[in-house]
């Protein structure tokens, strides 16, 4: 059978109140029109849906079945209506963000969380990639918004300021450097390193520093995350160079020390990038605007 939403709402109201007249009143429909709609529903179902008596109506078995499905249909339509209202306001849909590990570890979770609390209908797909891969994803249309390390080439993309961070050196508590408060680049390069995988902006900046100092980058081990760098450093496998804010939580739970890194490249800036702002959906523009706000 087929039925329009107004008739289904009326049927639910009649069932809830046990009266066609009361259901008509709740739905702001004249009693005669309401009776006609109920009769049309029964004709389409080819079964009686209500038992009429002096004190009102009760549902037949078929009526109970229709009531169950009517509630589900009306609930789904109400949710759809709410989502469409949010689409009109530009705060619904799915926005894809791809970002480097540093910004995911330090900034994005809190910002995305605060945005989604304001716009609970919107969904965000967040993927971690190296900055060079972020650029490729945005260029190819695989992501609406990218977040990259500031020195990453980003041809054909519009870039906006995002955040800055500072790199620091993390060592085990029993490491010879553990009593130091700061360290220079050349001394850092004399030690074995635990590094995040090749291709990341952080790995690239260490390689460039080694080339400039004409010293080798002694890679003892490559791992897939900042957390794993810290855990292997704690085991004495080597030292690590990581964003200071990403190290802080690990200092509370692991046996680590943090040293300030004396290097011009220790302070880094990160950028938001998109293909063209004017081509973004309203939802993506809302996210971009939120991310671009200063702390």
C-alpha positions, 0 to 999 in steps of 0.5 A, a space after each residue: 500500500 502507499 500512504 501520504 505522510 499527513 495520513 500516517 501522522 493522522 493515523 498515529 494520532 488516532 491510535 495514540 488517543 483512541 479517537 478519530 475526532 481527537 486525532 483530527 483535532 491534534 492534526 488540525 484536520 476537519 473531522 470529515 476529512 480525517 474520517 475520509 483519510 482513515 477510510 482511504 488508508 483501509 481501502 489501500 490496505 484492503 483490511 480494516 485498521 480500526 474497530 469503531 465503537 461508541 467510546 472511540 476506536 481500537 486497532 486491529 492486528 493490521 492496524 498495530 502493524 501499520 502503526 509500527 511502520 508509520 512511527 518508523 517512517 515518520 521518525 525517519 522523515 523528521 530526522 531527514 527534515 532536520 538534516 535538510 534544515 542543517 544543509 540549508 544552514 551549511 552545517 551538515 554533510 561530510 567534510 574530509 580533512 587530511 593532515 600531517 601527524 604533527 597537527 593531528 597530535 597537537 591541534 586538530 582533535 580539540 578544534 574538530 571536537 568543538 566544531 562538532 559539538 556546535 554542529 552535531 549533524 556534520 560528519 568529518 572524515 579525518 585522515 593522517 598523511 605526510 604533508 607531501 601526500 596531503 598536497 596530492 590528496 587535496 589536488 586530486 579532490 580526495 580531501 576538502 581541506 589539507 593541513 601541511 607543514 609550511 615548507 611543503 610545496 603546494 602548487 595550485 592550492 590556496 594556503 592559509 595560516 594555521 598554527 606553529 609548533 616547536 620541535 624538541 629533543 626527547 631522551 630516556 631518563 638515564 641517557 647521557 643527555 638527560 641532565 641537559 636543558 638544551 642542545 644544538 643541532 650538531 650534537 643531536 646528530 651525533 646520536 642514534 635516532 628513532 624517527 617517524 617513517 620516511 616522507 614525513 615533514 619531520 623526517 625531511 627536516 632532519 635529513 636537511 639539517 644533516 645535509 647542511 651540517 655535513 653529518 649523517 643522520 643516524 637512523 636506528 629505527 623507524 616507527 609509525 607514530 610519535 607515541 612509538 618514538 617516545 616508547 622506543 626512546 624510553 627503552 634506550 634505543 635512541 633519541 627522538 626529535 618531536 613537536 614539544 606539545 606532542 611530547 608533553 603527555 608522554 613525559 607524564 607517563 614514561 621515563 623521559 626527559 625533554 631538551 630544547 633544540 637550538 636550531 632555526 628550523 625548530 619552530 615550524 608553521 603549518 598551513 591549511 590548504 584547499 583547491 579553491 575556497 570558492 568551490 568548497 561546500 558550505 559545510 567545508 567552508 564552515 570547517 575551514 573558517 573554524 580551523 583558521 580562527 586563532 587560539 
